């Protein structure tokens, strides 16, 4: 008798050197069931699923498909067992169409017949309610469409067990709703679906059961219907924590940074910033929401003096001298020489904010190494700064001479944020500062941002989790396609409102403007 | 990295062995691995010697050692050659640390040598020695720096490929030197290089090469300090590790590239100066003798650490000297000594793999569990 269990893992263990990524993990997923694998970043969720899809090979443990023991040693094996994984980072050929990407790598003895393939793709899209044009090229697609291609690619190969790694990380709230509808349809048709996530509300709204991992260890599986947010959090983190961010009223706010109609055209000739104007006030957190790649990076880099601007101005009101400086076309060093105390926590921590191969002390020096006239480096004060940050932010590290790349994501970020706020800035910009961090570290970062706000710093926070943005920020600016699509009050706005602004197209904006003109 | 290598190596089928990156290794363990690899290389070479030549491998190795350090003259020769190779290796190091692939050291050395020779020929009879030698030194440094500055300028200005550019500059330098060698040869046009009598470096304590060695030791110490303790050295590391970070903290990347390459070329110029004025007392198109390329290996093997470079350059010169002695004594052609040197270097480079990665057998670990 064939069992109803599509995939079962028993006592799977995987280590990388001295790091235990998975320890005795046992999970099972039935046909027609959606299982969430929940855990913080670094808890071993992706590693576990990579073993199922043949990318890694477990050190020990057993796997069963339809009740039979199997060995999955390569992605090809996984394919033969009808397992398909949709990775967080898409693996598509940009210049190919959706259909071409879907059939890429398939061997077909009957020859190559595109019309047939497209017909089959259509069948799949109709069956599950996908929205996809098979002839559209990947480079013309939105992130959500690309994801659809990846999912169909897996289904086209006949997968019965689907694994999705953080599928909603790049989607807007509306797109997420659409994706969930599709997944529910797949469940109805008897597919076994595993989604990897760390977002609690998704787990609760979508899945049938939840397996929780914590630091590589398997904590347990619970039925979604029988659990709640606080129980899951406790399982995930290992202790009860309150998930509230305190938000104080801004005090003595004044305009610190006035960005006025800036335009930026990148090397490919794409307008990445389009007439962006806003004001960042002291003692206030300004959130920036938007789909990844809507111009957030360019905007922050433009303010920091790293991005050439075609047009517009970036005005800084110096609270000490009461003068106004235009930061446009100035290098980071010139900006600092003007007495502008600008701190910037970039998105790419180890590739930009820090140097992974250098130790903590040398990374502390990045901002200050030039001080003094001597040709030689002065490592004393960076060392004491490093010790101070390690002590105050509870950074876990063997010593100050440990290369930063050896530290965990949360500790890396504490080092970076710690260094940036050490210069007592008047403007603090942080791009995705909690990405990849565990819950505790995330809250440390939120608290640090709040602390800076209370000190009167103008904080600019680029975030991706709308719930957090709504809890933390005083005002939220939404950008889409390099344009400001709206600035809302963080205390009164809703997620749906922001989601709509995020996807607002240029045409709609023009219509709005056109409408406004007519009304006048 | 860890995950990636695992993934790659797991493709090797039903997981009989797999390879994982080591997090860290005790320094003594890494040295044990290195010593073992040299021993293994000698064993392999031994077998090969027997198979190809029917000679006793022990005899061959004794000959090799004798050929490298058998007499005081040979020892001085070894040290002199090591010093020059080390000098060129130190020269390329700042560029490599900056991830600027300067494979044009050969040409930079030659141009430095050419500058020295020019001074010796045209100023030798006019300017007295104590003035001439510092002049030669300064002009060689400028010439080497200039030669290295050209590709750096194009890299900084137009982002041209420095690897090809520096390589091509070698050929230009070689041909320029070949031209002047012929022009200055005695009798003119014969191709026999002229012996440069004026401006030779003085002997110290009766040793011809001692001054070369002292100069290079000095450069080693200075380079170590420069890379580790100065602000410019720090900038080189940051630019090399991540240009984005350099931009982020406001380092002028172009300026650092130009400056560092000028330093790299300047030290090459010194090597050319030492070769022409201190060793050969003549200039030929093969004066640099491939050191510009060997230096790349020396620098990498030592992981850009000037201290370790002393060891790696010594090792490589030792092998070269010893191996050429074997060919000479046993009347083997020079290919045989190249084979021996090649195998030994291959094993030494290969040992880095075992230092960075460990190999585990899956089957074994399963049984253990």
Boltz contact constraints between the chains, C-beta under 6 A:
constraints:
  - contact:
      token1: [A, 16]
      token2: [B, 2]
      max_distance: 6.0
  - contact:
      token1: [A, 17]
      token2: [B, 23]
      max_distance: 6.0
  - contact:
      token1: [A, 55]
      token2: [B, 7]
      max_distance: 6.0
  - contact:
      token1: [A, 56]
      token2: [B, 6]
      max_distance: 6.0
  - contact:
      token1: [A, 57]
      token2: [B, 10]
      max_distance: 6.0
  - contact:
      token1: [A, 57]
      token2: [B, 15]
      max_distance: 6.0
  - contact:
      token1: [A, 59]
      token2: [B, 365]
      max_distance: 6.0
  - contact:
      token1: [A, 60]
      token2: [B, 369]
      max_distance: 6.0
  - contact:
      token1: [A, 73]
      token2: [B, 14]
      max_distance: 6.0
  - contact:
      token1: [A, 73]
      token2: [B, 15]
      max_distance: 6.0
  - contact:
      token1: [A, 74]
      token2: [B, 11]
      max_distance: 6.0
  - contact:
      token1: [A, 306]
      token2: [B, 247]
      max_distance: 6.0
  - contact:
      token1: [A, 331]
      token2: [B, 250]
      max_distance: 6.0
  - contact:
      token1: [A, 332]
      token2: [B, 250]
      max_distance: 6.0
  - contact:
      token1: [A, 333]
      token2: [B, 250]
      max_distance: 6.0
  - contact:
      token1: [A, 351]
      token2: [B, 242]
      max_distance: 6.0
  - contact:
      token1: [A, 351]
      token2: [B, 244]
      max_distance: 6.0
  - contact:
      token1: [A, 352]
      token2: [B, 244]
      max_distance: 6.0
  - contact:
      token1: [A, 352]
      token2: [B, 245]
      max_distance: 6.0
  - contact:
      token1: [A, 352]
      token2: [B, 248]
      max_distance: 6.0
  - contact:
      token1: [A, 355]
      token2: [B, 241]
      max_distance: 6.0
  - contact:
      token1: [A, 355]
      token2: [B, 242]
      max_distance: 6.0
  - contact:
      token1: [A, 355]
      token2: [B, 245]
      max_distance: 6.0
  - contact:
      token1: [A, 357]
      token2: [B, 241]
      max_distance: 6.0
  - contact:
      token1: [A, 366]
      token2: [B, 249]
      max_distance: 6.0
  - contact:
      token1: [A, 369]
      token2: [B, 231]
      max_distance: 6.0
  - contact:
      token1: [A, 369]
      token2: [B, 234]
      max_distance: 6.0
  - contact:
      token1: [A, 375]
      token2: [B, 230]
      max_distance: 6.0
  - contact:
      token1: [A, 376]
      token2: [B, 229]
      max_distance: 6.0
  - contact:
      token1: [A, 376]
      token2: [B, 230]
      max_distance: 6.0
  - contact:
      token1: [A, 377]
      token2: [B, 229]
      max_distance: 6.0
  - contact:
      token1: [A, 377]
      token2: [B, 231]
      max_distance: 6.0
  - contact:
      token1: [A, 377]
      token2: [B, 234]
      max_distance: 6.0
